[in-house]
Amino acid sequence: MNLDEIRALMRDDLEALDATIRRRLSSDVLLVNQVAEYIIAGGGKRLRPLLVMTAARACEYAGPHHVDGAAIIEFIHTATLLHDDVVDSSELRRGRDTANSVYGNEASVLVGDFLYSRAFQMMNDIGELRVLSVMADATNMIAEGEVLQLMNCGDPDTTEVRYLEVIKRKTAMLFEAGTRMAAILAGQGGTVERALAEYGQRLGIAFQLVDDALDYSSSADDLGKNVGDDLAEGKPTLPLIHALHNGSAEERALIRNAIENGGLDDLEPVRSAIESTGGLDYTARLAREEAESAVASLAVLTDSAYKQALADLARIAVERSH
C-alpha cells in the first residue's frame, strides 16, 4: 500500500483524530488557541498518530481510546516542535514561518507547555495506569535526548554511538511509546507489546536518519525548512560524522571547523565532502536496515490489512524525499 491507500484504510480513525485534536485544543485563553491552531493547521505527516491507530487496529482493538492515544502523541510531538524551534532559533517549518517567528519565543514555549499538560490530562481520562507510566517515562527520555543533543552541538568529536543515543531518545522514543501504547490499549502484553515497541523504536531511528540525510540532499521547497539547518547549528549528525572519519585531511578540517563554528558559509563544500565520502549512502543504508528490522518485528501479529499497512509505513518512511 502507498500512503494514500493507508490513509483510506484508516479514514474513519483519521477523521475522528482531527475532531479530537480540535476539541482538546480548545482553551479559554485566546493566544493558546491561536498558536496551537497555527502549528496544527500547518500540516505535517501525522505519521506518529497514524502509527498508533494502525497498530491498535492490527491488535484487533475495537474501542475508542486509540484515537485519544494518537492525539496524545501528536500533542507531545507538537510541543517538542514548539520548544525545538525556540532552542534552535528556527524560522521555517513545513514551508511556513515557525510559530516563534510569528508569535514570539515566550508564547511558543508556554503553548508547548500547554500541549504537554493537555496530553497528560487526556492520559488520565483514558484511565490506564500503564499508558500514563509509559508516556511519563517517554517524555522524560525525550527531554534528556534534547539535552544530550545540545551537549553534542559544536563538538566534532561526537561519535556515531553518541549520535545514535540522541536520536533513540529524542525521536525514536515517541514512536516506541506510541506503538507500545497501542498494544496496551488492546490488552496485548508480553510478546506483542515488546514487538510493537521494537517496531516503533526502529522505525523512529530510521525516520530520523532519513531526516538528517535530507538536510544535506534535499531542497528547502521539498524539505519545508531551510536546508543546512543542522550545519548552521553545529549539529554533528551521521552524514557529517561519517564524512569526518572517512574524508581527506582537508575535508576533515573543513567539517571540524563547520561543526565547531556553525553557520552556512561552508555548506556547499561540506555537502560535497559528505557526497564524496559516501555519507548519505551510509546513512540511507542504516535507515533501510532499521526499517527492515522494524518490519521483521511484526511477525508476531496476525496477518491483516493493518499489519501490512504498518510494514508499508516503515518502508515509506525511508523512501521519502521530505
C-alpha positions as CSV (number, residue, x, y, z in Angstrom):
1,M,0.0,0.0,0.0
2,N,1.1,3.6,-0.6
3,L,0.4,6.4,1.8
4,D,-2.9,7.4,0.2
5,E,-4.1,3.8,0.4
6,I,-3.2,3.5,4.1
7,R,-4.9,6.8,4.8
8,A,-8.0,5.5,3.0
9,L,-7.9,2.3,5.2
10,M,-7.7,4.5,8.3
11,R,-10.1,7.2,7.0
12,D,-12.7,6.9,9.8
13,D,-10.0,6.9,12.5
14,L,-8.2,9.9,10.9
15,E,-11.4,11.9,10.8
16,A,-12.0,11.1,14.5
17,L,-8.4,12.1,15.2
18,D,-8.9,15.5,13.6
19,A,-12.1,16.1,15.6
20,T,-10.4,15.1,18.8
21,I,-7.4,17.3,18.3
22,R,-9.5,20.4,17.6
23,R,-11.8,19.7,20.5
24,R,-9.0,19.1,23.0
25,L,-7.0,22.1,21.8
26,S,-9.8,24.4,22.9
27,S,-8.8,26.9,25.6
28,D,-10.3,29.9,27.3
29,V,-7.1,31.7,26.5
30,L,-7.2,33.2,23.0
31,L,-3.4,33.1,22.4
32,V,-3.3,29.4,23.3
33,N,-5.9,28.7,20.6
34,Q,-4.1,30.9,18.1
35,V,-0.6,29.4,18.5
36,A,-1.9,25.8,18.8
37,E,-4.1,26.1,15.8
38,Y,-1.3,27.7,13.8
39,I,1.1,24.8,14.2
40,I,-1.5,22.0,14.0
41,A,-3.0,23.6,10.8
42,G,0.5,23.8,9.4
43,G,0.2,20.2,8.1
44,G,2.8,17.6,8.7
45,K,2.8,13.9,8.0
46,R,0.8,12.9,11.1
47,L,2.9,9.7,10.9
48,R,3.1,9.2,14.7
49,P,-0.6,9.3,15.4
50,L,-1.3,7.2,12.3
51,L,1.1,4.5,13.6
52,V,-0.7,4.5,17.0
53,M,-4.1,3.9,15.4
54,T,-2.9,1.4,12.8
55,A,-1.0,-0.6,15.4
56,A,-4.1,-0.7,17.6
57,R,-6.2,-2.0,14.7
58,A,-3.5,-4.5,13.9
59,C,-4.0,-5.8,17.5
60,E,-7.8,-6.0,16.8
61,Y,-8.6,-3.2,19.2
62,A,-12.2,-2.1,18.9
63,G,-12.5,0.6,21.5
64,P,-12.3,4.4,21.2
65,H,-9.2,5.2,23.2
66,H,-6.7,4.6,20.3
67,V,-7.8,7.9,18.8
68,D,-7.2,9.7,22.2
69,G,-3.8,7.9,22.3
70,A,-3.0,9.2,18.8
71,A,-3.9,12.7,19.8
72,I,-1.7,12.5,22.9
73,I,1.2,11.5,20.7
74,E,0.5,14.4,18.3
75,F,0.3,16.9,21.1
76,I,3.5,15.8,22.7
77,H,5.2,15.9,19.3
78,T,3.8,19.3,18.6
79,A,5.0,20.5,21.9
80,T,8.6,19.3,21.2
81,L,8.4,21.2,17.8
82,L,7.4,24.4,19.5
83,H,10.3,24.1,22.0
84,D,12.8,22.9,19.5
85,D,12.2,25.9,17.2
86,V,12.9,28.2,20.1
87,V,16.1,26.4,21.1
88,D,17.3,26.2,17.5
89,S,16.1,29.7,16.6
90,S,14.4,28.2,13.6
91,E,12.5,30.4,11.2
92,L,10.9,27.9,8.8
93,R,9.0,24.6,9.3
94,R,6.7,22.8,6.9
95,G,7.2,25.6,4.4
96,R,5.8,28.3,6.8
97,D,7.2,30.7,9.3
98,T,7.7,28.9,12.7
99,A,5.3,29.8,15.5
100,N,8.1,31.5,17.4
101,S,8.7,33.7,14.4
102,V,5.1,34.7,14.3
103,Y,4.1,34.8,18.0
104,G,7.5,35.1,19.8
105,N,9.6,32.7,21.8
106,E,7.6,33.2,25.0
107,A,4.3,32.3,23.5
108,S,5.8,29.2,21.8
109,V,7.3,27.8,24.9
110,L,4.2,28.4,27.0
111,V,1.9,26.9,24.5
112,G,4.2,24.0,24.2
113,D,3.8,23.5,27.9
114,F,0.0,23.7,27.5
115,L,0.1,20.9,24.9
116,Y,2.2,18.7,27.3
117,S,-0.2,19.3,30.1
118,R,-3.2,18.7,27.9
119,A,-1.7,15.4,26.8
120,F,-1.3,14.3,30.4
121,Q,-4.9,15.3,31.1
122,M,-6.0,13.0,28.3
123,M,-3.9,10.2,29.6
124,N,-5.7,10.5,32.9
125,D,-9.0,10.4,31.1
126,I,-8.1,7.1,29.4
127,G,-7.7,5.7,32.9
128,E,-5.0,3.1,32.1
129,L,-2.1,3.4,34.5
130,R,0.4,1.7,32.2
131,V,-0.3,4.2,29.5
132,L,0.5,7.0,31.9
133,S,3.7,5.3,33.1
134,V,4.9,4.7,29.5
135,M,4.3,8.2,28.4
136,A,5.8,9.8,31.6
137,D,9.0,7.8,31.0
138,A,8.9,8.7,27.3
139,T,8.6,12.4,27.8
140,N,11.4,12.4,30.4
141,M,13.7,10.5,28.0
142,I,12.8,12.9,25.1
143,A,13.9,15.8,27.3
144,E,17.1,14.0,28.1
145,G,17.7,13.4,24.4
146,E,17.3,17.1,23.7
147,V,19.9,18.0,26.4
148,L,22.3,15.3,25.0
149,Q,21.9,16.9,21.5
150,L,22.6,20.3,23.0
151,M,25.8,18.9,24.5
152,N,26.9,17.5,21.2
153,C,26.4,20.7,19.3
154,G,29.7,22.2,18.3
155,D,31.6,19.1,19.2
156,P,33.3,17.5,16.1
157,D,34.4,14.5,18.3
158,T,30.8,13.3,18.7
159,T,30.8,9.6,17.9
160,E,28.3,7.6,16.0
161,V,27.4,5.9,19.3
162,R,26.6,9.2,20.9
163,Y,24.7,10.4,17.9
164,L,22.5,7.2,17.9
165,E,21.8,7.6,21.6
166,V,20.5,11.1,21.0
167,I,18.1,10.0,18.2
168,K,16.9,7.0,20.2
169,R,15.9,9.3,23.0
170,K,14.9,12.4,21.1
171,T,13.0,10.9,18.2
172,A,12.6,7.1,18.4
173,M,11.2,7.2,22.0
174,L,8.0,8.8,21.0
175,F,7.5,6.3,18.1
176,E,8.1,3.5,20.6
177,A,5.8,4.9,23.2
178,G,3.0,5.3,20.7
179,T,3.1,1.8,19.3
180,R,3.6,0.3,22.8
181,M,0.5,2.3,23.9
182,A,-1.5,0.7,21.1
183,A,-0.6,-2.7,22.4
184,I,-1.5,-1.8,26.0
185,L,-4.9,-0.4,25.0
186,A,-5.6,-3.5,23.0
187,G,-4.8,-5.7,26.1
188,Q,-1.8,-7.1,24.4
189,G,1.1,-7.6,26.8
190,G,4.2,-9.6,26.7
191,T,5.4,-10.7,23.2
192,V,3.1,-8.4,21.2
193,E,3.8,-5.3,23.3
194,R,7.6,-5.9,23.1
195,A,7.4,-6.5,19.3
196,L,5.4,-3.3,18.7
197,A,7.8,-1.3,21.0
198,E,10.7,-2.6,18.9
199,Y,8.9,-1.7,15.7
200,G,8.3,1.8,16.9
201,Q,11.9,2.3,18.1
202,R,13.5,1.0,14.9
203,L,11.1,3.0,12.7
204,G,11.8,6.1,14.7
205,I,15.6,5.6,14.3
206,A,15.2,5.1,10.6
207,F,12.9,8.2,10.3
208,Q,15.5,10.4,12.0
209,L,18.4,9.0,9.9
210,V,16.5,9.9,6.8
211,D,15.7,13.4,8.2
212,D,19.4,14.0,8.9
213,A,20.4,12.9,5.4
214,L,17.7,15.1,3.8
215,D,19.2,18.1,5.5
216,Y,22.1,17.7,3.0
217,S,20.4,16.2,0.0
218,S,17.0,17.9,-0.4
219,S,15.9,21.4,-1.2
220,A,14.1,23.9,1.0
221,D,10.9,23.6,-1.1
222,D,10.9,19.8,-0.7
223,L,12.0,19.8,2.9
224,G,9.7,22.5,4.2
225,K,12.6,24.1,6.2
226,N,15.9,25.6,5.4
227,V,18.5,23.2,4.0
228,G,21.6,23.0,6.2
229,D,19.9,23.9,9.4
230,D,21.8,21.2,11.2
231,L,25.1,22.5,10.0
232,A,24.1,26.1,10.9
233,E,23.5,24.9,14.4
234,G,26.7,22.9,14.6
235,K,24.9,19.6,15.0
236,P,27.1,16.6,14.2
237,T,24.6,14.3,12.5
238,L,25.6,11.0,10.9
239,P,26.3,12.2,7.4
240,L,28.8,14.7,9.0
241,I,30.3,12.1,11.4
242,H,30.8,9.6,8.6
243,A,32.5,12.2,6.3
244,L,34.6,13.4,9.2
245,H,36.0,9.9,9.7
246,N,36.4,9.0,6.1
247,G,37.4,12.2,4.3
248,S,40.7,13.6,3.3
249,A,42.7,15.8,5.7
250,E,41.4,18.9,4.0
251,E,37.8,17.6,4.2
252,R,38.2,16.7,7.9
253,A,39.5,20.1,8.7
254,L,36.6,21.7,6.8
255,I,34.0,19.7,8.6
256,R,35.5,20.1,12.1
257,N,35.5,23.9,11.6
258,A,31.9,23.9,10.3
259,I,30.7,21.9,13.4
260,E,32.7,24.0,15.8
261,N,31.6,27.3,14.4
262,G,28.2,26.6,12.8
263,G,26.9,28.8,10.1
264,L,26.3,28.1,6.4
265,D,29.4,29.6,4.9
266,D,30.8,26.2,4.1
267,L,27.6,24.4,3.3
268,E,28.4,23.6,-0.3
269,P,31.9,22.2,0.2
270,V,30.6,20.3,3.2
271,R,27.9,18.8,1.1
272,S,30.5,17.8,-1.5
273,A,32.6,16.2,1.2
274,I,29.6,14.2,2.5
275,E,28.8,13.1,-1.0
276,S,32.4,12.1,-1.9
277,T,32.8,10.1,1.3
278,G,29.5,8.2,0.9
279,G,28.0,9.8,4.0
280,L,24.5,10.0,2.5
281,D,24.6,6.4,1.2
282,Y,25.9,5.2,4.6
283,T,23.1,6.9,6.4
284,A,20.5,5.7,4.0
285,R,21.7,2.1,4.3
286,L,21.5,2.2,8.1
287,A,18.0,3.7,7.8
288,R,16.9,0.8,5.5
289,E,18.3,-1.7,7.8
290,E,16.4,-0.3,10.8
291,A,13.2,-0.2,8.7
292,E,13.6,-3.8,7.7
293,S,14.2,-4.8,11.3
294,A,11.0,-2.9,12.2
295,V,9.1,-4.9,9.7
296,A,10.5,-8.1,10.9
297,S,9.3,-7.4,14.4
298,L,5.7,-7.5,13.1
299,A,5.9,-11.3,12.6
300,V,4.1,-11.9,15.9
301,L,1.0,-10.1,14.6
302,T,-1.9,-11.9,12.9
303,D,-1.9,-11.1,9.1
304,S,-4.3,-8.3,8.2
305,A,-4.5,-5.2,6.1
306,Y,-3.4,-3.2,9.2
307,K,-0.3,-5.3,9.7
308,Q,0.5,-4.8,6.1
309,A,0.0,-1.1,6.5
310,L,2.5,-1.0,9.4
311,A,5.1,-2.7,7.2
312,D,4.4,-0.4,4.3
313,L,4.6,2.7,6.6
314,A,8.1,1.6,7.7
315,R,9.3,1.5,4.1
316,I,7.5,4.7,3.1
317,A,9.4,6.4,6.0
318,V,12.8,5.7,4.5
319,E,11.9,6.3,0.8
320,R,10.5,9.8,1.3
321,S,12.1,13.0,-0.1
322,H,10.8,15.4,2.6
